[in-house]
Amino acid sequence: MKVCKFGGTSVASAEQIKKVASIIQSDASRRIVVVSAPGKRHSDDVKVTDLLIDVAEAIIAKQPVDDKLAAVLQRYEDNAAGLGLDQKICEMIKEDLQQRCKDVATASVEKVFDLLKASGEDNNAKMIAAYFNSIGMAARYVSPKDGLVVNDAPERTMAISQAYDQLSALKNAAEIIVFPGFFGFTTAGQLRTFDRGGSDITGAILAAAVGAELYENFTDVDCVFSANPKVVNSPAEIVEITYREMRELSYAGFSVFHDEALMPVVKQGIPVNIKNTNNPSAPGTHIMPKRDASKRAVTGISADSGFSILYVSKYLMNREIGFGRKLLQILEEEGISYEHTPSGLDDISVIIRSFQLDEAKENRILQRVTEELYADDVNFRHGFSMIVVVGEGMKYKTGLAASAATAIARTGANIEMINQGSSEVSLSFGVLQKYENEILKELYEEFFSAVSV
Amino acid sequence: MKVCKFGGTSVASAEQIKKVASIIQSDASRRIVVVSAPGKRHSDDVKVTDLLIDVAEAIIAKQPVDDKLAAVLQRYEDNAAGLGLDQKICEMIKEDLQQRCKDVATASVEKVFDLLKASGEDNNAKMIAAYFNSIGMAARYVSPKDGLVVNDAPERTMAISQAYDQLSALKNAAEIIVFPGFFGFTTAGQLRTFDRGGSDITGAILAAAVGAELYENFTDVDCVFSANPKVVNSPAEIVEITYREMRELSYAGFSVFHDEALMPVVKQGIPVNIKNTNNPSAPGTHIMPKRDASKRAVTGISADSGFSILYVSKYLMNREIGFGRKLLQILEEEGISYEHTPSGLDDISVIIRSFQLDEAKENRILQRVTEELYADDVNFRHGFSMIVVVGEGMKYKTGLAASAATAIARTGANIEMINQGSSEVSLSFGVLQKYENEILKELYEEFFSAVSV
């Protein structure tokens, strides 16, 4: 069986929801449908989630909410009309929203937002289930209350193992299951939203719980591109990509998936297919545990700016067992994660996302490294970009690093850092931010232009 | 003033000791002479230190030592005869050795070796001072007892700050000071030898203590070569090299200096000149804090085998603050130091010298990384070499990494790891051991052949 998740634009209007129905009907193995809240119908439109945030903000500010609630309801009413549904479903949604507003009257700010925002997916799932039934598709709305059990960590909501056990029963359902994305409930009955990855994570959890053969993720693009199309002109489409290639490319320009969302399917080796609701016959991009890497060495190139380099040098550093560990511990105590730690015998650089730093933190780190590690020299430099060349086939291709470095040299940019792990799925370069786009173009030219797409 | 250290072959015979005298006479600023024990006079010869080890082993085995002592004495007698010294000095050395044998009769194994071995330098210093005086050079033997105070760590003997204070008085000596290398005394009067760097470290300590303008290190080669002459045919001579270049090159094929030996002069920025006792007019190699790096980007290329790679992968590793630190901590708790830690988003490799590993350690590490860090995959691979391209000028040269990687690609070898720190004094490559020599030759060709030497 397949689990199909539809993003906001795929369920934004009656027209789009009809496409969803037709997609489900066209393949009998599509048994579980995860839906987002209605998204934008056109570029100037407002997402239902944003309309619900307006309602939540009014509640918190103790301002009237009626107009704002009406705006939300209007979207459902438009869709119900377009889908030929009667007013009953809209009445139910109206009552649900009014009840939520009452329920949160004295709740914490966080709960107000969670409960209001989650209604977007929840009510859309109810309407889509109603529509499916109205056209003769036996369907059933299932609430996350019935099994999607999450942990109690407010900042990092994740499904707990109990969820997988309970949701696995859905594989035996006689009807098509319509399940709202984006939220779950703690064992104490508290609603929690997935901060990162939204509805994608719900789909991945369900796919893992029922042991789906495929997790189809319907969005509004035909595929994932091999480079950021905002920088590179008409980049090649990626037909097949492995989980770890997807991860390594997640730096930037590859925002189709939030990588944490994939975790449940990665653990079980379930393949993912990114498809376009508006062009369902296009093959899309397949994300899988393994793939035939013989066709092209490089799968994609991504780039991201906003990196800083912490440089530390000390004579005979590599003789000192524990130096690197102590340095990383100082960063850890400041809550800082890092990307890479290239090193010489007597120096080490730590590549850090700059947003994690501020002057006070930098000064504390500089002082501690000087005083506790007796470093000869320690400093921060800012304004770097990381360029990552990714491909499962890279490890079989001699001379690839040479080609990449030569392409970068053609732009006149100096390479500040090179990092190639022994896995060889990725090769990353640190460069000055100003060269980022030019290097991305040159690397794309190097690895893709000669190959027919 | 200059401190001059002479290695074993430079003081192996009367003929060589005469060269030393002539070198000291030719420059009035050469005021402190540090000497090794007599080394090999020809390739089949035995070093006095090795003869003394024979004596020590006999003492430990409770076997007769007379023949073995006689072999040691014979060397001094030959030298005394060649230098025209009377029997008095040889009598004194004989008594000294006999006294040492008595002193260590009930001592620990370590003390037997230390006391016997140290006599090689000590007695040679006495003889050389006597020779200097015999030809009219006012000279004075100084014992390490008079100031070379070392710490009490048996495994890592180092001079303590008191030593520098006491030895600084030598700068005012009227005579040429002849000082034995290789050993010092603890504050409790215990003799300790320098395990690493031998007499080089004594010279460096004296140079730092008296604030020498130059530390001259006389050996039997004209210079340090830019690559291992056993692999590369007639490599270029290095005229100038910085401390940190020397350090980065210390992997292999650059065994003129043990890098820890340089520490005392590095701290004070005292330049070092490596010269040839047998060709003192050759300029030698100058090791200095800074140098003009504009002439040639690459100073040298070194290579070393015997590396292992610990590979660890885990989905979403880079989101996990503390993962790298915990991994390094596990290694630290096993007493393992590492060279580099190249990484991707979800994997990290730790490059380790293989001699630090054994099956039991590897299994413990694999188990801990799996159980404590919940890694998806963890394994060790062995049989790697590291090739290091070093040069202060590299940071100014665009395309250097490209040239190096291209040269390696020409050998058909796959690059397993690339590490370039932000300092850019060095660029290191991990490759399969079997490609090491071929790559070294190809890189030498790339960076040195086009430049006239």
HADDOCK unambig.tbl for C-alpha pairs under 7 A between the chains (distance, minus, plus):
assign (segid A and resid 248 and name CA) (segid B and resid 345 and name CA) 5.83 0.50 0.50
assign (segid A and resid 318 and name CA) (segid B and resid 339 and name CA) 6.68 0.50 0.50
assign (segid A and resid 321 and name CA) (segid B and resid 332 and name CA) 6.47 0.50 0.50
assign (segid A and resid 321 and name CA) (segid B and resid 337 and name CA) 5.18 0.50 0.50
assign (segid A and resid 322 and name CA) (segid B and resid 332 and name CA) 5.99 0.50 0.50
assign (segid A and resid 325 and name CA) (segid B and resid 325 and name CA) 5.17 0.50 0.50
assign (segid A and resid 325 and name CA) (segid B and resid 328 and name CA) 5.63 0.50 0.50
assign (segid A and resid 325 and name CA) (segid B and resid 329 and name CA) 6.30 0.50 0.50
assign (segid A and resid 328 and name CA) (segid B and resid 325 and name CA) 5.64 0.50 0.50
assign (segid A and resid 329 and name CA) (segid B and resid 325 and name CA) 6.30 0.50 0.50
assign (segid A and resid 332 and name CA) (segid B and resid 321 and name CA) 6.48 0.50 0.50
assign (segid A and resid 332 and name CA) (segid B and resid 322 and name CA) 5.98 0.50 0.50
assign (segid A and resid 337 and name CA) (segid B and resid 321 and name CA) 5.17 0.50 0.50
assign (segid A and resid 339 and name CA) (segid B and resid 318 and name CA) 6.67 0.50 0.50
assign (segid A and resid 340 and name CA) (segid B and resid 342 and name CA) 6.90 0.50 0.50
assign (segid A and resid 340 and name CA) (segid B and resid 343 and name CA) 5.97 0.50 0.50
assign (segid A and resid 341 and name CA) (segid B and resid 341 and name CA) 6.49 0.50 0.50
assign (segid A and resid 341 and name CA) (segid B and resid 342 and name CA) 6.81 0.50 0.50
assign (segid A and resid 342 and name CA) (segid B and resid 340 and name CA) 6.92 0.50 0.50
assign (segid A and resid 342 and name CA) (segid B and resid 341 and name CA) 6.81 0.50 0.50
assign (segid A and resid 342 and name CA) (segid B and resid 342 and name CA) 6.40 0.50 0.50
assign (segid A and resid 342 and name CA) (segid B and resid 419 and name CA) 5.81 0.50 0.50
assign (segid A and resid 342 and name CA) (segid B and resid 420 and name CA) 5.99 0.50 0.50
assign (segid A and resid 342 and name CA) (segid B and resid 421 and name CA) 4.77 0.50 0.50
assign (segid A and resid 343 and name CA) (segid B and resid 340 and name CA) 5.99 0.50 0.50
assign (segid A and resid 343 and name CA) (segid B and resid 419 and name CA) 6.83 0.50 0.50
assign (segid A and resid 343 and name CA) (segid B and resid 420 and name CA) 6.74 0.50 0.50
assign (segid A and resid 343 and name CA) (segid B and resid 421 and name CA) 4.81 0.50 0.50
assign (segid A and resid 344 and name CA) (segid B and resid 421 and name CA) 5.94 0.50 0.50
assign (segid A and resid 344 and name CA) (segid B and resid 426 and name CA) 6.51 0.50 0.50
assign (segid A and resid 345 and name CA) (segid B and resid 248 and name CA) 5.83 0.50 0.50
assign (segid A and resid 348 and name CA) (segid B and resid 421 and name CA) 6.56 0.50 0.50
assign (segid A and resid 349 and name CA) (segid B and resid 421 and name CA) 6.13 0.50 0.50
assign (segid A and resid 349 and name CA) (segid B and resid 422 and name CA) 6.09 0.50 0.50
assign (segid A and resid 398 and name CA) (segid B and resid 409 and name CA) 5.99 0.50 0.50
assign (segid A and resid 398 and name CA) (segid B and resid 412 and name CA) 6.64 0.50 0.50
assign (segid A and resid 398 and name CA) (segid B and resid 413 and name CA) 6.71 0.50 0.50
assign (segid A and resid 398 and name CA) (segid B and resid 414 and name CA) 5.11 0.50 0.50
assign (segid A and resid 399 and name CA) (segid B and resid 405 and name CA) 6.91 0.50 0.50
assign (segid A and resid 399 and name CA) (segid B and resid 406 and name CA) 6.37 0.50 0.50
assign (segid A and resid 399 and name CA) (segid B and resid 409 and name CA) 4.66 0.50 0.50
assign (segid A and resid 401 and name CA) (segid B and resid 405 and name CA) 6.21 0.50 0.50
assign (segid A and resid 402 and name CA) (segid B and resid 402 and name CA) 5.04 0.50 0.50
assign (segid A and resid 402 and name CA) (segid B and resid 405 and name CA) 4.42 0.50 0.50
assign (segid A and resid 402 and name CA) (segid B and resid 406 and name CA) 4.70 0.50 0.50
assign (segid A and resid 405 and name CA) (segid B and resid 399 and name CA) 6.96 0.50 0.50
assign (segid A and resid 405 and name CA) (segid B and resid 401 and name CA) 6.26 0.50 0.50
assign (segid A and resid 405 and name CA) (segid B and resid 402 and name CA) 4.42 0.50 0.50
assign (segid A and resid 406 and name CA) (segid B and resid 399 and name CA) 6.41 0.50 0.50
assign (segid A and resid 406 and name CA) (segid B and resid 402 and name CA) 4.71 0.50 0.50
assign (segid A and resid 409 and name CA) (segid B and resid 398 and name CA) 6.07 0.50 0.50
assign (segid A and resid 409 and name CA) (segid B and resid 399 and name CA) 4.72 0.50 0.50
assign (segid A and resid 412 and name CA) (segid B and resid 398 and name CA) 6.72 0.50 0.50
assign (segid A and resid 413 and name CA) (segid B and resid 398 and name CA) 6.76 0.50 0.50
assign (segid A and resid 414 and name CA) (segid B and resid 398 and name CA) 5.09 0.50 0.50
assign (segid A and resid 416 and name CA) (segid B and resid 422 and name CA) 5.43 0.50 0.50
assign (segid A and resid 417 and name CA) (segid B and resid 420 and name CA) 5.25 0.50 0.50
assign (segid A and resid 417 and name CA) (segid B and resid 421 and name CA) 5.71 0.50 0.50
assign (segid A and resid 417 and name CA) (segid B and resid 422 and name CA) 5.47 0.50 0.50
assign (segid A and resid 418 and name CA) (segid B and resid 418 and name CA) 6.53 0.50 0.50
assign (segid A and resid 418 and name CA) (segid B and resid 419 and name CA) 5.77 0.50 0.50
assign (segid A and resid 418 and name CA) (segid B and resid 420 and name CA) 5.03 0.50 0.50
assign (segid A and resid 419 and name CA) (segid B and resid 342 and name CA) 5.81 0.50 0.50
assign (segid A and resid 419 and name CA) (segid B and resid 343 and name CA) 6.82 0.50 0.50
assign (segid A and resid 419 and name CA) (segid B and resid 418 and name CA) 5.74 0.50 0.50
assign (segid A and resid 419 and name CA) (segid B and resid 419 and name CA) 5.39 0.50 0.50
assign (segid A and resid 419 and name CA) (segid B and resid 420 and name CA) 6.80 0.50 0.50
assign (segid A and resid 420 and name CA) (segid B and resid 342 and name CA) 5.98 0.50 0.50
assign (segid A and resid 420 and name CA) (segid B and resid 343 and name CA) 6.73 0.50 0.50
assign (segid A and resid 420 and name CA) (segid B and resid 417 and name CA) 5.23 0.50 0.50
assign (segid A and resid 420 and name CA) (segid B and resid 418 and name CA) 5.01 0.50 0.50
assign (segid A and resid 420 and name CA) (segid B and resid 419 and name CA) 6.79 0.50 0.50
assign (segid A and resid 421 and name CA) (segid B and resid 342 and name CA) 4.74 0.50 0.50
assign (segid A and resid 421 and name CA) (segid B and resid 343 and name CA) 4.86 0.50 0.50
assign (segid A and resid 421 and name CA) (segid B and resid 344 and name CA) 6.02 0.50 0.50
assign (segid A and resid 421 and name CA) (segid B and resid 348 and name CA) 6.58 0.50 0.50
assign (segid A and resid 421 and name CA) (segid B and resid 349 and name CA) 6.11 0.50 0.50
assign (segid A and resid 421 and name CA) (segid B and resid 417 and name CA) 5.60 0.50 0.50
assign (segid A and resid 422 and name CA) (segid B and resid 349 and name CA) 6.11 0.50 0.50
assign (segid A and resid 422 and name CA) (segid B and resid 416 and name CA) 5.37 0.50 0.50
assign (segid A and resid 422 and name CA) (segid B and resid 417 and name CA) 5.45 0.50 0.50
assign (segid A and resid 426 and name CA) (segid B and resid 344 and name CA) 6.51 0.50 0.50
